[in-house]
Amino acid sequence: MLNTITLVWVYDREMSSSEWSLDVARELWGLNHSIRGDTITVDDEGYLAISIGGSSVRIKDVMEKYGFDVAYIRVLPLIGKAMRLVYETFTELARIHGFKGGLQPVFPMKVNPIDIVIDAIWRYGEKYGWGFNTGSIGELELLSKYAGKGPRILVYDGVLSDNVARILEGFREKGWRVVVDVESEHDLDILSKHPELEVGLRIKPLFKPGGKWAHSAGLEGKFGLTVNTLVKLREEYKWIEERARLLHVHAGSQIYKWSDVEAFINEVYNIYVQLTANGFSRLELVDPGGGLAYPYLDTRSGSIESPDYTVVDYFNHMLRVFSRLDKHPVLVYEGGRYIVAAHRIVVAKVVDVRPYSAEQLSSTGTSVVEDVLRGVRTIRDLKAVLKEYRRLIHRGSQGQQYTLEERELAEDLVSKIREEVVLKLSELLRAEPSSVDEVINDPFLYKLATSPSKRYILNLSIFADIPDSVLVNQYFQVAPVQRLNEKPDVVAVLGDLTCDSMGEIGEYVSHVRMHVKADDWFTRMDLRLVMAPYKRLKLGGVPLHLPVKGENYYVAILDTGAYQDPLTMKHNLIYGAPEIIMDEVDGEPKIEVVERNGKYL
Ligand SMILES: *Cc1c(COP(=O)(O)O)cnc(C)c1O
């Protein structure tokens, strides 16, 4: 049997060609996608390419043309695409349900307030009358540039002050419809002095969905009034019944479970029915906030990166519920993540390849581990052997005494067990693919089989370029920009340039929903298990190719358009990547480059 060290040497690209196909590649690297799928594609030669206005550009070519080792590629038509999906889905379903209230979309500026994005929202949103949701003076000032360009709707839901109220008055005077949320008595005092501003009731939902932003909802959440408080405040501020036009409830971002979405929409409906029947009869806009989950991986598995429902389910339920009413309200769509996530791709070059853990070479030719594993015929045998070995290793870590021979064996085990067992596992699974469940259901084997063998250093800073990866452990889909027509070689953790151990991507979700021969389930060089048809696997790193000498090997981190731009951190003063902005003008692709004088490598 070859050990892995030898394997590296005998490895040859031609020799190991298999029936790898682009269809498998698209599944493994998450490129079958309802929003970006037609735009970010794999071309016939295995390059990741962007299609705009009937032309297709390869990401690798663009990076090399401008000589960038790191860049953000912004594909602005993807913003337009998401807006169209929302608008057309709603319109079609409204027709089917006989819903007459209409849709009022608004973009929550906190999701991405940079000029380029706001400008795209403005332009692509023109035909839908897309408005804005803002929560700070800074956002209002940015939006002021557009105040004179034609009226849109503005929902303000930040902390209120006289200053803020005056700016909002300015928008109203230019013809905008301005609705200001009330969250407390403080807000009511300020709004008493600005009688022309329409009022929104920001209500706390009882329901708390799952996910990272569950604390946004529930009665102890930061935002909004309880219905109880509202009813009490109404006694003193009688005008609120007259001025309240909007019911505003937000349950947090990225609600990935359909049952949670349903329960939340039902609650919003209930609050609306109760409030309109109890004095707030002039409420005409219902805003169930954001929360429509973005499919970072579009396989509907019902996990945080892969919601188990779509925009169709979302509006279908909402419209079914609200069309029960005699008088239909206008429904507000206030999602931002779904609209802008797809438009920004971070592309970075692999600048170094390192072993993931210390590689120890034993002095003897074959290791003890190898000899023992030779006799193993089934996954069950393998588990029994591993149990013995772990007991031996465990003894040492408990501080018990070893003989010199035992210590040598233990060291040999620690350094070799991973590679040897992984090799054995791939042999056993190839021979008996149906035993893959035995591996997946055994935490130790699963971890070994999907563990990284390399650490790739990328010319980027996670803190600057995809901060949510460290802040909230956000999953971002990663794909190579080249060689997608080849099987991946290794599973690699992606390290950044900062001195911070948190600057790494070490988790990857593989969910391949097609039949693939067991021969192709493994990486070519380190023999990691990177897929099992129809199963969702969590890998300890990204399946990638080993860059060959002299090759500019780039990695793309997809769907980084929501929340990342404004949260950028300046760790180690590494930030400021150049941007390649792609748009479609009169059916033609247009590419513009913006240098930001970043200091990377
Ligand atoms: C953050 C926020 C949104 C955006 O939600 P996403 O699901 O992330 O798009 C919408 N409305 C309000 C009130 C928010 O605070």
The ligand as an ORCA input file, in Angstrom:
! r2SCAN-3c Opt
* xyz 0 1
  C     -31.905     44.608      9.266
  C     -33.291     44.912      8.977
  C     -33.849     44.510      7.756
  C     -33.098     43.705      6.734
  O     -33.271     42.359      6.969
  P     -32.557     41.251      6.056
  O     -33.334     40.046      6.351
  O     -31.150     41.148      6.563
  O     -32.605     41.665      4.681
  C     -35.158     44.861      7.494
  N     -35.881     45.579      8.389
  C     -35.385     45.974      9.569
  C     -36.222     46.733     10.488
  C     -34.074     45.644      9.909
  O     -33.580     46.011     11.088
*
